Amino acid sequence: RVIKIERVGGGDYIRALDDAVHGLCSHFVWTNAGKQSVTLDVKSAQGRSILRRLVASADCFVHNLAPGAVDRLGLDARTLRTQYPRLVSCCVSGYGEGGPYERKKAYDLLIQAEAGLLSITGTPETPCKDRLALQ
């Protein structure tokens, strides 16, 4: 069972990029097939409490929160390993650890620009984002 935690006030923005599959974005449907979703404000005490209960019964915790966010929430790998020794914890980040950009946020449009994808989409006067999200 996979439970995807989404932000309050809209959830995953990719859900609304198109409406090709029963009113949902085809990319969203493909990458989230079989998952359950819940929206949580992880900055609130109630949201953190719910998230901690979910983590306590989980086998794996995968996140792509902004650099430093899991530390502030007390959900960093070292803390989780102490509390839940069997839990596998995985952080997905745009730039990885140890490099000059490790504390920077990364998001789809930025990565497309840095990778040069924007230079081959749209026109020379008006580059545009590729519809397929790079995740």
C-alpha positions in Angstrom: 0.0 0.0 0.0 1.4 3.4 -1.0 0.0 6.5 0.6 1.0 9.8 -1.1 1.0 12.9 1.1 -0.1 15.9 -0.9 -0.2 19.6 0.1 -3.4 21.2 1.4 -5.1 23.5 -1.1 -4.7 21.8 -4.4 -2.6 18.6 -3.9 -0.3 17.6 -6.7 -0.5 20.3 -9.4 0.2 17.8 -12.1 -3.3 16.3 -11.6 -4.8 19.3 -13.5 -2.3 19.7 -16.4 -4.8 18.0 -18.7 -8.0 16.0 -18.4 -7.3 13.1 -20.7 -8.1 10.3 -18.2 -11.6 10.6 -16.7 -10.9 14.3 -16.0 -7.4 13.8 -14.6 -4.0 14.4 -16.3 -2.7 11.3 -18.0 0.8 11.7 -16.5 -0.7 12.0 -13.1 -2.8 8.8 -13.6 0.2 6.8 -14.9 2.6 7.9 -12.1 0.0 7.5 -9.3 -1.8 4.3 -10.3 -2.7 2.3 -7.3 -1.6 4.9 -4.7 -3.9 6.4 -2.1 -3.7 10.1 -1.4 -4.2 12.3 1.6 -3.6 16.0 2.0 -1.8 17.1 5.1 -0.4 20.4 6.3 2.8 19.0 7.7 3.7 22.4 9.2 0.7 22.1 11.6 0.8 20.0 14.8 -2.1 17.9 13.7 -0.6 17.3 10.2 2.7 16.2 11.8 0.9 13.9 14.2 -0.9 12.2 11.4 2.2 11.9 9.3 4.1 10.4 12.3 1.4 7.8 12.8 1.6 6.9 9.1 5.4 6.6 9.2 5.2 4.5 12.4 3.4 1.8 10.5 5.3 2.2 7.2 8.0 0.1 5.6 9.4 3.0 3.5 9.3 6.8 3.7 10.2 8.6 0.5 10.0 12.3 0.3 11.0 15.2 -2.0 10.6 18.0 0.5 12.7 21.2 0.2 16.2 20.9 1.6 16.1 21.1 5.4 12.3 20.6 5.7 12.6 17.0 7.1 15.1 18.2 9.6 12.7 20.8 10.9 9.9 18.3 11.0 12.0 15.7 12.9 11.7 13.2 10.0 15.3 13.1 8.8 16.8 9.7 8.2 18.9 9.7 11.4 15.9 10.4 13.6 13.7 8.0 11.8 16.4 5.2 12.0 16.5 5.7 15.8 12.7 5.6 16.2 11.9 3.0 13.5 15.0 0.8 12.9 13.2 -1.3 10.1 12.1 1.8 8.2 13.7 2.5 4.8 14.0 6.3 4.3 14.8 7.9 1.0 15.2 11.5 0.1 14.7 12.6 -3.6 16.3 15.9 -4.3 17.0 17.9 -7.4 20.8 18.4 -6.8 21.7 15.7 -4.2 23.9 16.1 -1.1 27.4 17.6 -0.9 27.4 19.8 -4.0 27.2 23.6 -4.3 23.4 23.5 -4.9 22.5 21.0 -2.2 20.4 23.6 -0.3 18.6 24.8 -3.4 15.0 23.8 -4.2 14.5 22.1 -7.6 11.3 21.9 -9.6 10.4 20.7 -13.0 10.6 24.0 -15.0 14.0 24.9 -13.5 15.4 21.4 -14.3 14.1 21.6 -17.8 15.8 25.0 -18.3 19.1 23.9 -16.7 19.2 20.7 -18.8 18.6 22.6 -22.0 15.2 21.2 -22.8 13.6 24.6 -23.0 16.0 25.5 -25.9 14.4 22.8 -28.1 10.8 23.3 -27.2 8.6 26.2 -28.4 10.2 28.7 -30.7 13.4 30.7 -30.4 11.4 33.8 -29.4 9.1 31.9 -27.0 10.6 28.8 -25.3 8.0 26.7 -23.5 7.9 24.0 -20.9 7.6 20.4 -22.1 4.3 19.0 -21.0 5.9 15.9 -19.6 7.1 16.6 -16.0 10.6 15.5 -15.3 10.3 13.6 -12.0 
